[in-house]
Amino acid sequence: MEQSPASASDAQPVCAQEALDLLNCVTQSPYDQDKCIRLLNSLRDCVLTKKVKKFSIADQEAKPSDKKT
């Protein structure tokens, strides 16, 4: 099933909702490990389906690494 192109107003990075759900899960107290594992599996399925190679945060995409050598 193909997705129709998203308009600029509702465009969202690939697997963004799955990633956000997982991040929010791990911050919840009490921590629900079973729920987070389900969300992790959902994110993994999305990554495999959409053939995602790497995630990045928008503010860090164009910036060089701040790591010192």
PDB file of N, H, CA, C and O in Angstrom:
ATOM      1  N   MET A   1       0.841  -1.187   0.000  1.00  0.00           N
ATOM      2  CA  MET A   1       0.000   0.000   0.000  1.00  0.00           C
ATOM      3  C   MET A   1       0.876   1.237   0.000  1.00  0.00           C
ATOM      4  O   MET A   1       1.728   1.395   0.875  1.00  0.00           O
ATOM      5  N   GLU A   2       0.682   2.102  -0.956  1.00  0.00           N
ATOM      6  H   GLU A   2      -0.010   1.973  -1.667  1.00  0.00           H
ATOM      7  CA  GLU A   2       1.478   3.315  -1.041  1.00  0.00           C
ATOM      8  C   GLU A   2       0.830   4.429  -0.250  1.00  0.00           C
ATOM      9  O   GLU A   2      -0.394   4.530  -0.160  1.00  0.00           O
ATOM     10  N   GLN A   3       1.695   5.276   0.328  1.00  0.00           N
ATOM     11  H   GLN A   3       2.689   5.194   0.255  1.00  0.00           H
ATOM     12  CA  GLN A   3       1.193   6.440   1.032  1.00  0.00           C
ATOM     13  C   GLN A   3       1.141   7.605   0.070  1.00  0.00           C
ATOM     14  O   GLN A   3       2.024   7.773  -0.772  1.00  0.00           O
ATOM     15  N   SER A   4       0.111   8.400   0.199  1.00  0.00           N
ATOM     16  H   SER A   4      -0.607   8.264   0.882  1.00  0.00           H
ATOM     17  CA  SER A   4       0.054   9.603  -0.618  1.00  0.00           C
ATOM     18  C   SER A   4       0.987  10.635  -0.010  1.00  0.00           C
ATOM     19  O   SER A   4       1.177  10.654   1.206  1.00  0.00           O
ATOM     20  N   PRO A   5       1.570  11.492  -0.833  1.00  0.00           N
ATOM     21  CA  PRO A   5       2.489  12.491  -0.300  1.00  0.00           C
ATOM     22  C   PRO A   5       1.783  13.388   0.706  1.00  0.00           C
ATOM     23  O   PRO A   5       0.649  13.816   0.489  1.00  0.00           O
ATOM     24  N   ALA A   6       2.467  13.665   1.804  1.00  0.00           N
ATOM     25  H   ALA A   6       3.388  13.317   1.980  1.00  0.00           H
ATOM     26  CA  ALA A   6       1.903  14.536   2.831  1.00  0.00           C
ATOM     27  C   ALA A   6       2.083  15.986   2.415  1.00  0.00           C
ATOM     28  O   ALA A   6       3.077  16.345   1.783  1.00  0.00           O
ATOM     29  N   SER A   7       1.132  16.799   2.767  1.00  0.00           N
ATOM     30  H   SER A   7       0.324  16.507   3.280  1.00  0.00           H
ATOM     31  CA  SER A   7       1.277  18.224   2.476  1.00  0.00           C
ATOM     32  C   SER A   7       2.278  18.820   3.454  1.00  0.00           C
ATOM     33  O   SER A   7       2.570  18.218   4.487  1.00  0.00           O
ATOM     34  N   ALA A   8       2.800  19.985   3.140  1.00  0.00           N
ATOM     35  H   ALA A   8       2.563  20.474   2.301  1.00  0.00           H
ATOM     36  CA  ALA A   8       3.815  20.620   3.979  1.00  0.00           C
ATOM     37  C   ALA A   8       3.299  20.882   5.387  1.00  0.00           C
ATOM     38  O   ALA A   8       4.082  20.870   6.336  1.00  0.00           O
ATOM     39  N   SER A   9       2.011  21.117   5.542  1.00  0.00           N
ATOM     40  H   SER A   9       1.375  21.127   4.770  1.00  0.00           H
ATOM     41  CA  SER A   9       1.467  21.439   6.857  1.00  0.00           C
ATOM     42  C   SER A   9       1.400  20.229   7.784  1.00  0.00           C
ATOM     43  O   SER A   9       1.446  20.394   9.003  1.00  0.00           O
ATOM     44  N   ASP A  10       1.291  19.014   7.236  1.00  0.00           N
ATOM     45  H   ASP A  10       1.254  18.880   6.246  1.00  0.00           H
ATOM     46  CA  ASP A  10       1.202  17.844   8.103  1.00  0.00           C
ATOM     47  C   ASP A  10       2.327  16.844   7.840  1.00  0.00           C
ATOM     48  O   ASP A  10       2.222  15.683   8.236  1.00  0.00           O
ATOM     49  N   ALA A  11       3.384  17.268   7.188  1.00  0.00           N
ATOM     50  H   ALA A  11       3.470  18.211   6.866  1.00  0.00           H
ATOM     51  CA  ALA A  11       4.523  16.395   6.921  1.00  0.00           C
ATOM     52  C   ALA A  11       5.179  16.008   8.242  1.00  0.00           C
ATOM     53  O   ALA A  11       5.312  16.827   9.152  1.00  0.00           O
ATOM     54  N   GLN A  12       5.582  14.750   8.328  1.00  0.00           N
ATOM     55  H   GLN A  12       5.474  14.085   7.589  1.00  0.00           H
ATOM     56  CA  GLN A  12       6.197  14.243   9.547  1.00  0.00           C
ATOM     57  C   GLN A  12       7.307  13.282   9.133  1.00  0.00           C
ATOM     58  O   GLN A  12       7.138  12.512   8.188  1.00  0.00           O
ATOM     59  N   PRO A  13       8.435  13.319   9.830  1.00  0.00           N
ATOM     60  CA  PRO A  13       9.512  12.383   9.487  1.00  0.00           C
ATOM     61  C   PRO A  13       9.033  10.932   9.581  1.00  0.00           C
ATOM     62  O   PRO A  13       8.113  10.618  10.335  1.00  0.00           O
ATOM     63  N   VAL A  14       9.663  10.071   8.816  1.00  0.00           N
ATOM     64  H   VAL A  14      10.411  10.326   8.204  1.00  0.00           H
ATOM     65  CA  VAL A  14       9.316   8.649   8.796  1.00  0.00           C
ATOM     66  C   VAL A  14       9.489   8.051  10.190  1.00  0.00           C
ATOM     67  O   VAL A  14      10.517   8.261  10.835  1.00  0.00           O
ATOM     68  N   CYS A  15       8.507   7.322  10.645  1.00  0.00           N
ATOM     69  H   CYS A  15       7.673   7.151  10.122  1.00  0.00           H
ATOM     70  CA  CYS A  15       8.494   6.636  11.943  1.00  0.00           C
ATOM     71  C   CYS A  15       8.565   7.599  13.137  1.00  0.00           C
ATOM     72  O   CYS A  15       8.887   7.182  14.250  1.00  0.00           O
ATOM     73  N   ALA A  16       8.270   8.866  12.912  1.00  0.00           N
ATOM     74  H   ALA A  16       8.009   9.205  12.008  1.00  0.00           H
ATOM     75  CA  ALA A  16       8.364   9.860  13.987  1.00  0.00           C
ATOM     76  C   ALA A  16       7.413   9.549  15.136  1.00  0.00           C
ATOM     77  O   ALA A  16       7.797   9.656  16.301  1.00  0.00           O
ATOM     78  N   GLN A  17       6.185   9.166  14.825  1.00  0.00           N
ATOM     79  H   GLN A  17       5.874   9.079  13.879  1.00  0.00           H
ATOM     80  CA  GLN A  17       5.214   8.909  15.895  1.00  0.00           C
ATOM     81  C   GLN A  17       5.638   7.712  16.731  1.00  0.00           C
ATOM     82  O   GLN A  17       5.509   7.733  17.955  1.00  0.00           O
ATOM     83  N   GLU A  18       6.142   6.672  16.085  1.00  0.00           N
ATOM     84  H   GLU A  18       6.247   6.655  15.091  1.00  0.00           H
ATOM     85  CA  GLU A  18       6.598   5.487  16.814  1.00  0.00           C
ATOM     86  C   GLU A  18       7.776   5.826  17.724  1.00  0.00           C
ATOM     87  O   GLU A  18       7.837   5.369  18.865  1.00  0.00           O
ATOM     88  N   ALA A  19       8.707   6.628  17.217  1.00  0.00           N
ATOM     89  H   ALA A  19       8.657   6.999  16.290  1.00  0.00           H
ATOM     90  CA  ALA A  19       9.866   7.026  18.017  1.00  0.00           C
ATOM     91  C   ALA A  19       9.440   7.889  19.200  1.00  0.00           C
ATOM     92  O   ALA A  19       9.919   7.696  20.318  1.00  0.00           O
ATOM     93  N   LEU A  20       8.550   8.827  18.958  1.00  0.00           N
ATOM     94  H   LEU A  20       8.161   8.984  18.050  1.00  0.00           H
ATOM     95  CA  LEU A  20       8.067   9.705  20.020  1.00  0.00           C
ATOM     96  C   LEU A  20       7.312   8.921  21.089  1.00  0.00           C
ATOM     97  O   LEU A  20       7.485   9.168  22.282  1.00  0.00           O
ATOM     98  N   ASP A  21       6.483   7.985  20.666  1.00  0.00           N
ATOM     99  H   ASP A  21       6.342   7.784  19.697  1.00  0.00           H
ATOM    100  CA  ASP A  21       5.746   7.156  21.625  1.00  0.00           C
ATOM    101  C   ASP A  21       6.705   6.377  22.518  1.00  0.00           C
ATOM    102  O   ASP A  21       6.486   6.283  23.726  1.00  0.00           O
ATOM    103  N   LEU A  22       7.755   5.824  21.943  1.00  0.00           N
ATOM    104  H   LEU A  22       7.933   5.900  20.962  1.00  0.00           H
ATOM    105  CA  LEU A  22       8.735   5.070  22.722  1.00  0.00           C
ATOM    106  C   LEU A  22       9.481   5.977  23.693  1.00  0.00           C
ATOM    107  O   LEU A  22       9.656   5.623  24.859  1.00  0.00           O
ATOM    108  N   LEU A  23       9.918   7.133  23.229  1.00  0.00           N
ATOM    109  H   LEU A  23       9.776   7.421  22.282  1.00  0.00           H
ATOM    110  CA  LEU A  23      10.621   8.069  24.114  1.00  0.00           C
ATOM    111  C   LEU A  23       9.738   8.502  25.280  1.00  0.00           C
ATOM    112  O   LEU A  23      10.199   8.578  26.419  1.00  0.00           O
ATOM    113  N   ASN A  24       8.488   8.780  24.996  1.00  0.00           N
ATOM    114  H   ASN A  24       8.113   8.718  24.071  1.00  0.00           H
ATOM    115  CA  ASN A  24       7.574   9.178  26.068  1.00  0.00           C
ATOM    116  C   ASN A  24       7.304   8.027  27.026  1.00  0.00           C
ATOM    117  O   ASN A  24       7.117   8.250  28.222  1.00  0.00           O
ATOM    118  N   CYS A  25       7.282   6.817  26.525  1.00  0.00           N
ATOM    119  H   CYS A  25       7.433   6.636  25.553  1.00  0.00           H
ATOM    120  CA  CYS A  25       7.061   5.652  27.374  1.00  0.00           C
ATOM    121  C   CYS A  25       8.170   5.510  28.418  1.00  0.00           C
ATOM    122  O   CYS A  25       7.891   5.259  29.591  1.00  0.00           O
ATOM    123  N   VAL A  26       9.410   5.669  27.998  1.00  0.00           N
ATOM    124  H   VAL A  26       9.636   5.874  27.046  1.00  0.00           H
ATOM    125  CA  VAL A  26      10.520   5.466  28.937  1.00  0.00           C
ATOM    126  C   VAL A  26      10.620   6.577  29.975  1.00  0.00           C
ATOM    127  O   VAL A  26      11.313   6.416  30.979  1.00  0.00           O
ATOM    128  N   THR A  27       9.945   7.695  29.753  1.00  0.00           N
ATOM    129  H   THR A  27       9.381   7.826  28.937  1.00  0.00           H
ATOM    130  CA  THR A  27       9.976   8.776  30.741  1.00  0.00           C
ATOM    131  C   THR A  27       8.859   8.659  31.767  1.00  0.00           C
ATOM    132  O   THR A  27       8.879   9.349  32.786  1.00  0.00           O
ATOM    133  N   GLN A  28       7.886   7.793  31.509  1.00  0.00           N
ATOM    134  H   GLN A  28       7.870   7.233  30.682  1.00  0.00           H
ATOM    135  CA  GLN A  28       6.736   7.682  32.408  1.00  0.00           C
ATOM    136  C   GLN A  28       7.101   7.008  33.717  1.00  0.00           C
ATOM    137  O   GLN A  28       7.961   6.129  33.775  1.00  0.00           O
ATOM    138  N   SER A  29       6.422   7.448  34.763  1.00  0.00           N
ATOM    139  H   SER A  29       5.723   8.162  34.716  1.00  0.00           H
ATOM    140  CA  SER A  29       6.586   6.837  36.070  1.00  0.00           C
ATOM    141  C   SER A  29       5.195   6.492  36.586  1.00  0.00           C
ATOM    142  O   SER A  29       4.350   7.383  36.673  1.00  0.00           O
ATOM    143  N   PRO A  30       4.929   5.263  36.924  1.00  0.00           N
ATOM    144  CA  PRO A  30       5.866   4.147  36.924  1.00  0.00           C
ATOM    145  C   PRO A  30       6.183   3.668  35.503  1.00  0.00           C
ATOM    146  O   PRO A  30       5.375   3.792  34.583  1.00  0.00           O
ATOM    147  N   TYR A  31       7.375   3.124  35.368  1.00  0.00           N
ATOM    148  H   TYR A  31       8.032   3.023  36.116  1.00  0.00           H
ATOM    149  CA  TYR A  31       7.862   2.620  34.086  1.00  0.00           C
ATOM    150  C   TYR A  31       7.153   1.315  33.752  1.00  0.00           C
ATOM    151  O   TYR A  31       7.176   0.375  34.546  1.00  0.00           O
ATOM    152  N   ASP A  32       6.524   1.253  32.585  1.00  0.00           N
ATOM    153  H   ASP A  32       6.505   2.018  31.940  1.00  0.00           H
ATOM    154  CA  ASP A  32       5.811   0.061  32.123  1.00  0.00           C
ATOM    155  C   ASP A  32       6.662  -0.617  31.048  1.00  0.00           C
ATOM    156  O   ASP A  32       6.548  -0.313  29.860  1.00  0.00           O
ATOM    157  N   GLN A  33       7.514  -1.539  31.490  1.00  0.00           N
ATOM    158  H   GLN A  33       7.606  -1.787  32.455  1.00  0.00           H
ATOM    159  CA  GLN A  33       8.452  -2.179  30.578  1.00  0.00           C
ATOM    160  C   GLN A  33       7.750  -2.923  29.446  1.00  0.00           C
ATOM    161  O   GLN A  33       8.192  -2.859  28.299  1.00  0.00           O
ATOM    162  N   ASP A  34       6.676  -3.617  29.751  1.00  0.00           N
ATOM    163  H   ASP A  34       6.317  -3.669  30.683  1.00  0.00           H
ATOM    164  CA  ASP A  34       5.960  -4.366  28.709  1.00  0.00           C
ATOM    165  C   ASP A  34       5.432  -3.435  27.623  1.00  0.00           C
ATOM    166  O   ASP A  34       5.538  -3.739  26.435  1.00  0.00           O
ATOM    167  N   LYS A  35       4.866  -2.305  28.029  1.00  0.00           N
ATOM    168  H   LYS A  35       4.781  -2.059  28.995  1.00  0.00           H
ATOM    169  CA  LYS A  35       4.358  -1.328  27.063  1.00  0.00           C
ATOM    170  C   LYS A  35       5.503  -0.782  26.216  1.00  0.00           C
ATOM    171  O   LYS A  35       5.375  -0.662  24.998  1.00  0.00           O
ATOM    172  N   CYS A  36       6.618  -0.452  26.859  1.00  0.00           N
ATOM    173  H   CYS A  36       6.722  -0.549  27.848  1.00  0.00           H
ATOM    174  CA  CYS A  36       7.755   0.109  26.126  1.00  0.00           C
ATOM    175  C   CYS A  36       8.348  -0.903  25.148  1.00  0.00           C
ATOM    176  O   CYS A  36       8.789  -0.532  24.060  1.00  0.00           O
ATOM    177  N   ILE A  37       8.358  -2.163  25.527  1.00  0.00           N
ATOM    178  H   ILE A  37       7.999  -2.465  26.410  1.00  0.00           H
ATOM    179  CA  ILE A  37       8.852  -3.201  24.617  1.00  0.00           C
ATOM    180  C   ILE A  37       7.936  -3.313  23.401  1.00  0.00           C
ATOM    181  O   ILE A  37       8.414  -3.479  22.279  1.00  0.00           O
ATOM    182  N   ARG A  38       6.626  -3.223  23.617  1.00  0.00           N
ATOM    183  H   ARG A  38       6.237  -3.088  24.528  1.00  0.00           H
ATOM    184  CA  ARG A  38       5.689  -3.246  22.482  1.00  0.00           C
ATOM    185  C   ARG A  38       5.941  -2.053  21.560  1.00  0.00           C
ATOM    186  O   ARG A  38       5.921  -2.188  20.337  1.00  0.00           O
ATOM    187  N   LEU A  39       6.179  -0.881  22.162  1.00  0.00           N
ATOM    188  H   LEU A  39       6.196  -0.772  23.156  1.00  0.00           H
ATOM    189  CA  LEU A  39       6.445   0.314  21.359  1.00  0.00           C
ATOM    190  C   LEU A  39       7.787   0.208  20.635  1.00  0.00           C
ATOM    191  O   LEU A  39       7.920   0.673  19.503  1.00  0.00           O
ATOM    192  N   LEU A  40       8.774  -0.400  21.281  1.00  0.00           N
ATOM    193  H   LEU A  40       8.666  -0.778  22.200  1.00  0.00           H
ATOM    194  CA  LEU A  40      10.065  -0.631  20.636  1.00  0.00           C
ATOM    195  C   LEU A  40       9.894  -1.539  19.422  1.00  0.00           C
ATOM    196  O   LEU A  40      10.465  -1.283  18.362  1.00  0.00           O
ATOM    197  N   ASN A  41       9.113  -2.590  19.581  1.00  0.00           N
ATOM    198  H   ASN A  41       8.649  -2.798  20.442  1.00  0.00           H
ATOM    199  CA  ASN A  41       8.857  -3.499  18.459  1.00  0.00           C
ATOM    200  C   ASN A  41       8.104  -2.799  17.339  1.00  0.00           C
ATOM    201  O   ASN A  41       8.349  -3.065  16.162  1.00  0.00           O
ATOM    202  N   SER A  42       7.195  -1.912  17.696  1.00  0.00           N
ATOM    203  H   SER A  42       6.996  -1.696  18.652  1.00  0.00           H
ATOM    204  CA  SER A  42       6.463  -1.141  16.694  1.00  0.00           C
ATOM    205  C   SER A  42       7.412  -0.229  15.919  1.00  0.00           C
ATOM    206  O   SER A  42       7.313  -0.116  14.697  1.00  0.00           O
ATOM    207  N   LEU A  43       8.323   0.415  16.628  1.00  0.00           N
ATOM    208  H   LEU A  43       8.404   0.324  17.620  1.00  0.00           H
ATOM    209  CA  LEU A  43       9.317   1.269  15.970  1.00  0.00           C
ATOM    210  C   LEU A  43      10.226   0.433  15.077  1.00  0.00           C
ATOM    211  O   LEU A  43      10.541   0.837  13.957  1.00  0.00           O
ATOM    212  N   ARG A  44      10.641  -0.712  15.558  1.00  0.00           N
ATOM    213  H   ARG A  44      10.385  -1.040  16.467  1.00  0.00           H
ATOM    214  CA  ARG A  44      11.504  -1.594  14.762  1.00  0.00           C
ATOM    215  C   ARG A  44      10.795  -2.028  13.476  1.00  0.00           C
ATOM    216  O   ARG A  44      11.399  -2.027  12.403  1.00  0.00           O
ATOM    217  N   ASP A  45       9.536  -2.392  13.583  1.00  0.00           N
ATOM    218  H   ASP A  45       9.046  -2.393  14.455  1.00  0.00           H
ATOM    219  CA  ASP A  45       8.763  -2.776  12.395  1.00  0.00           C
ATOM    220  C   ASP A  45       8.686  -1.625  11.398  1.00  0.00           C
ATOM    221  O   ASP A  45       8.835  -1.829  10.193  1.00  0.00           O
ATOM    222  N   CYS A  46       8.454  -0.418  11.901  1.00  0.00           N
ATOM    223  H   CYS A  46       8.333  -0.252  12.879  1.00  0.00           H
ATOM    224  CA  CYS A  46       8.368   0.753  11.027  1.00  0.00           C
ATOM    225  C   CYS A  46       9.702   0.994  10.325  1.00  0.00           C
ATOM    226  O   CYS A  46       9.741   1.245   9.120  1.00  0.00           O
ATOM    227  N   VAL A  47      10.788   0.917  11.080  1.00  0.00           N
ATOM    228  H   VAL A  47      10.757   0.713  12.058  1.00  0.00           H
ATOM    229  CA  VAL A  47      12.126   1.143  10.522  1.00  0.00           C
ATOM    230  C   VAL A  47      12.426   0.134   9.412  1.00  0.00           C
ATOM    231  O   VAL A  47      12.971   0.493   8.369  1.00  0.00           O
ATOM    232  N   LEU A  48      12.069  -1.118   9.644  1.00  0.00           N
ATOM    233  H   LEU A  48      11.627  -1.410  10.492  1.00  0.00           H
ATOM    234  CA  LEU A  48      12.316  -2.144   8.630  1.00  0.00           C
ATOM    235  C   LEU A  48      11.425  -1.942   7.409  1.00  0.00           C
ATOM    236  O   LEU A  48      11.882  -2.086   6.275  1.00  0.00           O
ATOM    237  N   THR A  49      10.172  -1.613   7.634  1.00  0.00           N
ATOM    238  H   THR A  49       9.801  -1.496   8.556  1.00  0.00           H
ATOM    239  CA  THR A  49       9.225  -1.403   6.540  1.00  0.00           C
ATOM    240  C   THR A  49       9.609  -0.205   5.688  1.00  0.00           C
ATOM    241  O   THR A  49       9.565  -0.265   4.459  1.00  0.00           O
ATOM    242  N   LYS A  50       9.984   0.876   6.342  1.00  0.00           N
ATOM    243  H   LYS A  50      10.020   0.925   7.340  1.00  0.00           H
ATOM    244  CA  LYS A  50      10.299   2.124   5.631  1.00  0.00           C
ATOM    245  C   LYS A  50      11.771   2.215   5.226  1.00  0.00           C
ATOM    246  O   LYS A  50      12.187   3.179   4.583  1.00  0.00           O
ATOM    247  N   LYS A  51      12.561   1.194   5.611  1.00  0.00           N
ATOM    248  H   LYS A  51      12.223   0.411   6.133  1.00  0.00           H
ATOM    249  CA  LYS A  51      13.987   1.131   5.271  1.00  0.00           C
ATOM    250  C   LYS A  51      14.757   2.352   5.773  1.00  0.00           C
ATOM    251  O   LYS A  51      15.556   2.945   5.049  1.00  0.00           O
ATOM    252  N   VAL A  52      14.497   2.710   7.032  1.00  0.00           N
ATOM    253  H   VAL A  52      13.848   2.229   7.621  1.00  0.00           H
ATOM    254  CA  VAL A  52      15.189   3.833   7.669  1.00  0.00           C
ATOM    255  C   VAL A  52      16.610   3.391   8.002  1.00  0.00           C
ATOM    256  O   VAL A  52      16.818   2.316   8.566  1.00  0.00           O
ATOM    257  N   LYS A  53      17.581   4.221   7.651  1.00  0.00           N
ATOM    258  H   LYS A  53      17.413   5.094   7.193  1.00  0.00           H
ATOM    259  CA  LYS A  53      18.984   3.903   7.925  1.00  0.00           C
ATOM    260  C   LYS A  53      19.507   4.640   9.153  1.00  0.00           C
ATOM    261  O   LYS A  53      20.382   4.134   9.856  1.00  0.00           O
ATOM    262  N   LYS A  54      18.972   5.841   9.416  1.00  0.00           N
ATOM    263  H   LYS A  54      18.261   6.252   8.846  1.00  0.00           H
ATOM    264  CA  LYS A  54      19.504   6.650  10.504  1.00  0.00           C
ATOM    265  C   LYS A  54      18.486   7.706  10.902  1.00  0.00           C
ATOM    266  O   LYS A  54      17.779   8.252  10.055  1.00  0.00           O
ATOM    267  N   PHE A  55      18.417   7.992  12.200  1.00  0.00           N
ATOM    268  H   PHE A  55      18.991   7.549  12.888  1.00  0.00           H
ATOM    269  CA  PHE A  55      17.596   9.084  12.703  1.00  0.00           C
ATOM    270  C   PHE A  55      18.505  10.249  13.053  1.00  0.00           C
ATOM    271  O   PHE A  55      19.671  10.054  13.397  1.00  0.00           O
ATOM    272  N   SER A  56      17.977  11.448  12.965  1.00  0.00           N
ATOM    273  H   SER A  56      17.030  11.607  12.686  1.00  0.00           H
ATOM    274  CA  SER A  56      18.710  12.623  13.443  1.00  0.00           C
ATOM    275  C   SER A  56      17.708  13.631  13.974  1.00  0.00           C
ATOM    276  O   SER A  56      16.535  13.621  13.601  1.00  0.00           O
ATOM    277  N   ILE A  57      18.186  14.496  14.844  1.00  0.00           N
ATOM    278  H   ILE A  57      19.139  14.504  15.147  1.00  0.00           H
ATOM    279  CA  ILE A  57      17.357  15.566  15.390  1.00  0.00           C
ATOM    280  C   ILE A  57      17.530  16.770  14.488  1.00  0.00           C
ATOM    281  O   ILE A  57      18.650  17.095  14.095  1.00  0.00           O
ATOM    282  N   ALA A  58      16.445  17.431  14.159  1.00  0.00           N
ATOM    283  H   ALA A  58      15.535  17.167  14.479  1.00  0.00           H
ATOM    284  CA  ALA A  58      16.456  18.521  13.175  1.00  0.00           C
ATOM    285  C   ALA A  58      17.541  19.554  13.447  1.00  0.00           C
ATOM    286  O   ALA A  58      18.228  19.970  12.514  1.00  0.00           O
ATOM    287  N   ASP A  59      17.718  19.979  14.691  1.00  0.00           N
ATOM    288  H   ASP A  59      17.160  19.641  15.449  1.00  0.00           H
ATOM    289  CA  ASP A  59      18.716  20.996  15.018  1.00  0.00           C
ATOM    290  C   ASP A  59      20.139  20.497  14.811  1.00  0.00           C
ATOM    291  O   ASP A  59      21.053  21.304  14.643  1.00  0.00           O
ATOM    292  N   GLN A  60      20.341  19.198  14.819  1.00  0.00           N
ATOM    293  H   GLN A  60      19.598  18.543  14.956  1.00  0.00           H
ATOM    294  CA  GLN A  60      21.685  18.641  14.717  1.00  0.00           C
ATOM    295  C   GLN A  60      22.035  18.175  13.312  1.00  0.00           C
ATOM    296  O   GLN A  60      23.181  17.798  13.066  1.00  0.00           O
ATOM    297  N   GLU A  61      21.098  18.188  12.395  1.00  0.00           N
ATOM    298  H   GLU A  61      20.167  18.493  12.595  1.00  0.00           H
ATOM    299  CA  GLU A  61      21.344  17.664  11.049  1.00  0.00           C
ATOM    300  C   GLU A  61      22.482  18.377  10.340  1.00  0.00           C
ATOM    301  O   GLU A  61      23.372  17.726   9.792  1.00  0.00           O
ATOM    302  N   ALA A  62      22.467  19.699  10.342  1.00  0.00           N
ATOM    303  H   ALA A  62      21.744  20.228  10.787  1.00  0.00           H
ATOM    304  CA  ALA A  62      23.428  20.463   9.559  1.00  0.00           C
ATOM    305  C   ALA A  62      24.670  20.847  10.356  1.00  0.00           C
ATOM    306  O   ALA A  62      25.639  21.347   9.784  1.00  0.00           O
ATOM    307  N   LYS A  63      24.653  20.622  11.657  1.00  0.00           N
ATOM    308  H   LYS A  63      23.866  20.216  12.121  1.00  0.00           H
ATOM    309  CA  LYS A  63      25.777  21.029  12.495  1.00  0.00           C
ATOM    310  C   LYS A  63      26.836  19.930  12.542  1.00  0.00           C
ATOM    311  O   LYS A  63      26.501  18.747  12.597  1.00  0.00           O
ATOM    312  N   PRO A  64      28.116  20.318  12.522  1.00  0.00           N
ATOM    313  CA  PRO A  64      29.169  19.316  12.704  1.00  0.00           C
ATOM    314  C   PRO A  64      29.166  18.827  14.146  1.00  0.00           C
ATOM    315  O   PRO A  64      28.648  19.502  15.035  1.00  0.00           O
ATOM    316  N   SER A  65      29.730  17.684  14.370  1.00  0.00           N
ATOM    317  H   SER A  65      30.151  17.135  13.648  1.00  0.00           H
ATOM    318  CA  SER A  65      29.792  17.107  15.705  1.00  0.00           C
ATOM    319  C   SER A  65      30.613  17.992  16.631  1.00  0.00           C
ATOM    320  O   SER A  65      31.630  18.559  16.233  1.00  0.00           O
ATOM    321  N   ASP A  66      30.151  18.100  17.884  1.00  0.00           N
ATOM    322  H   ASP A  66      29.324  17.639  18.207  1.00  0.00           H
ATOM    323  CA  ASP A  66      30.870  18.901  18.876  1.00  0.00           C
ATOM    324  C   ASP A  66      31.860  18.060  19.668  1.00  0.00           C
ATOM    325  O   ASP A  66      32.444  18.544  20.638  1.00  0.00           O
ATOM    326  N   LYS A  67      32.054  16.813  19.272  1.00  0.00           N
ATOM    327  H   LYS A  67      31.580  16.420  18.484  1.00  0.00           H
ATOM    328  CA  LYS A  67      32.965  15.928  19.999  1.00  0.00           C
ATOM    329  C   LYS A  67      34.398  16.415  19.878  1.00  0.00           C
ATOM    330  O   LYS A  67      34.846  16.835  18.811  1.00  0.00           O
ATOM    331  N   LYS A  68      35.111  16.348  21.007  1.00  0.00           N
ATOM    332  H   LYS A  68      34.747  16.006  21.873  1.00  0.00           H
ATOM    333  CA  LYS A  68      36.528  16.722  21.008  1.00  0.00           C
ATOM    334  C   LYS A  68      37.364  15.466  20.836  1.00  0.00           C
ATOM    335  O   LYS A  68      37.039  14.409  21.376  1.00  0.00           O
ATOM    336  N   THR A  69      38.446  15.595  20.075  1.00  0.00           N
ATOM    337  H   THR A  69      38.710  16.454  19.636  1.00  0.00           H
ATOM    338  CA  THR A  69      39.305  14.427  19.853  1.00  0.00           C
ATOM    339  C   THR A  69      40.607  14.572  20.577  1.00  0.00           C
ATOM    340  O   THR A  69      41.456  13.683  20.504  1.00  0.00           O
TER     341      THR A  69
END
